[in-house]
Amino acid sequence: MDMPCLYVLLRFVLVNQPAPMELPAVLAPIVYKDLMLIISDSDSVTAIIFDEDVDTETDKGVRYKYRCLHIKDGKVDRGSGIVAERRKYKKTDNEALDIDSNLTIRAGKSDITWGYQAAGRGWIYYYPEKLSVHLAHRRDFAEIRLERFKRK
């Protein structure tokens, strides 16, 4: 095989490589009682605790609080939020229609995807290549040293 043909063949093979298959997110069940979720990425470490459920005709979710340590400057943010599946049901066949659900726990610079399971329970979805997830008891929320959970 002459060099120009080899070059064309090699170029074809390289250009037409299938894209690497993206791995699916890891799905983990969580029970809110006594739980502190600690998530860390390359920029921050965030502790999250869950409070009362949100349970209305259209919303099923939970309130949360967080503390977020920014790795670069050592600054700590505190805040709270609500995650909820917001659905409206058709009267004819009881089919659920999503109406602007908020499925992301936003805590400082960190985000993690959440889903409703039942009262007092939920799901988290994450990519372990990008985010580490740790579990601890919520009683330590105010004092836990977040720097212990930095990704290495």
C-alpha positions as CSV (number, residue, x, y, z in Angstrom):
1,M,0.0,0.0,0.0
2,D,1.4,3.4,-1.0
3,M,1.8,6.2,1.5
4,P,-1.1,8.4,0.2
5,C,-3.5,5.5,0.5
6,L,-2.3,4.6,4.0
7,Y,-2.7,8.3,5.0
8,V,-6.3,8.4,3.6
9,L,-7.2,5.1,5.4
10,L,-5.7,6.2,8.7
11,R,-7.5,9.6,8.5
12,F,-10.8,7.8,7.8
13,V,-10.3,5.5,10.8
14,L,-9.4,8.4,13.1
15,V,-12.2,10.7,11.9
16,N,-14.9,8.0,12.0
17,Q,-14.2,6.6,15.4
18,P,-17.3,6.2,17.4
19,A,-17.6,8.7,20.2
20,P,-16.7,7.1,23.6
21,M,-19.9,6.0,25.2
22,E,-20.8,8.2,28.2
23,L,-21.3,6.2,31.3
24,P,-24.7,6.7,33.0
25,A,-25.1,8.6,36.2
26,V,-25.0,6.6,39.5
27,L,-28.4,6.5,41.1
28,A,-28.5,6.3,44.9
29,P,-31.5,6.2,47.3
30,I,-31.4,8.5,50.3
31,V,-33.5,8.7,53.5
32,Y,-33.5,12.2,54.9
33,K,-33.8,11.5,58.6
34,D,-30.5,12.1,60.3
35,L,-28.7,12.3,57.0
36,M,-26.0,14.8,56.0
37,L,-24.9,14.4,52.5
38,I,-21.4,15.7,51.7
39,I,-20.4,16.3,48.1
40,S,-17.1,17.4,46.8
41,D,-15.7,18.3,43.4
42,S,-12.4,20.0,42.4
43,D,-13.7,23.4,43.4
44,S,-15.7,22.9,46.6
45,V,-17.0,20.7,49.4
46,T,-20.6,21.0,50.4
47,A,-22.6,19.6,53.4
48,I,-26.3,19.3,52.8
49,I,-29.1,18.4,55.3
50,F,-32.7,17.9,54.6
51,D,-35.6,19.4,56.5
52,E,-39.4,19.1,56.2
53,D,-41.1,17.5,53.2
54,V,-42.9,19.6,50.6
55,D,-46.2,17.9,49.9
56,T,-48.9,19.8,48.0
57,E,-51.4,18.9,45.3
58,T,-48.8,19.5,42.6
59,D,-45.4,19.5,44.5
60,K,-43.6,16.6,46.1
61,G,-40.2,17.4,47.5
62,V,-38.0,18.5,50.4
63,R,-36.4,21.6,51.9
64,Y,-32.6,21.6,52.4
65,K,-29.8,23.6,54.0
66,Y,-26.2,23.7,53.0
67,R,-22.7,24.8,53.9
68,C,-20.2,25.1,51.0
69,L,-16.5,25.5,51.4
70,H,-14.7,27.0,48.3
71,I,-11.4,25.3,48.0
72,K,-9.4,28.2,46.5
73,D,-10.2,31.0,48.9
74,G,-11.5,29.1,52.0
75,K,-14.8,31.1,51.9
76,V,-17.8,29.3,53.3
77,D,-21.3,30.0,51.9
78,R,-24.5,29.0,53.7
79,G,-28.0,28.8,52.3
80,S,-31.1,26.8,51.7
81,G,-33.5,25.7,49.0
82,I,-36.3,23.5,47.9
83,V,-36.2,20.6,45.4
84,A,-39.6,19.4,44.1
85,E,-41.2,17.5,41.4
86,R,-44.1,19.6,40.2
87,R,-46.8,17.7,38.4
88,K,-50.3,18.3,37.2
89,Y,-52.5,15.3,36.6
90,K,-54.9,15.0,33.7
91,K,-58.4,14.3,34.9
92,T,-59.2,12.0,32.0
93,D,-56.5,9.3,32.5
94,N,-54.6,10.5,35.6
95,E,-51.4,11.0,33.5
96,A,-48.8,13.1,35.2
97,L,-47.5,16.1,33.3
98,D,-44.3,17.8,34.5
99,I,-44.9,21.5,35.2
100,D,-41.5,23.1,35.8
101,S,-40.0,20.8,38.4
102,N,-36.8,21.8,40.2
103,L,-34.7,18.7,40.4
104,T,-31.3,20.2,41.2
105,I,-29.9,20.7,44.7
106,R,-28.0,24.0,44.2
107,A,-25.5,24.5,47.0
108,G,-22.9,27.1,46.5
109,K,-20.9,26.1,43.4
110,S,-22.0,22.5,43.8
111,D,-25.0,20.9,42.1
112,I,-26.4,17.4,42.4
113,T,-29.5,16.0,40.6
114,W,-32.3,14.9,42.9
115,G,-35.6,12.9,42.4
116,Y,-38.6,12.2,44.6
117,Q,-39.2,8.7,45.9
118,A,-41.7,9.1,48.8
119,A,-42.2,11.2,51.9
120,G,-38.9,11.3,53.7
121,R,-37.0,9.7,50.8
122,G,-35.4,10.7,47.5
123,W,-32.8,9.8,45.0
124,I,-29.6,11.4,44.0
125,Y,-27.9,11.1,40.6
126,Y,-24.2,11.8,40.1
127,Y,-21.1,11.0,38.1
128,P,-18.3,9.7,40.5
129,E,-15.7,10.8,38.0
130,K,-16.7,14.4,38.7
131,L,-18.3,14.3,42.2
132,S,-17.5,12.4,45.4
133,V,-20.4,11.7,47.7
134,H,-20.1,11.0,51.5
135,L,-22.6,10.3,54.2
136,A,-22.6,11.6,57.8
137,H,-24.9,12.3,60.6
138,R,-26.8,15.6,60.4
139,R,-26.0,16.5,64.1
140,D,-22.5,17.4,62.9
141,F,-23.7,19.9,60.2
142,A,-22.6,23.1,62.0
143,E,-19.2,21.9,63.1
144,I,-17.9,19.3,60.6
145,R,-14.6,20.3,59.0
146,L,-15.4,20.3,55.3
147,E,-11.7,20.5,54.2
148,R,-11.4,16.8,55.3
149,F,-13.5,15.9,52.3
150,K,-11.4,17.6,49.6
151,R,-10.9,15.6,46.4
152,K,-7.4,14.6,45.9
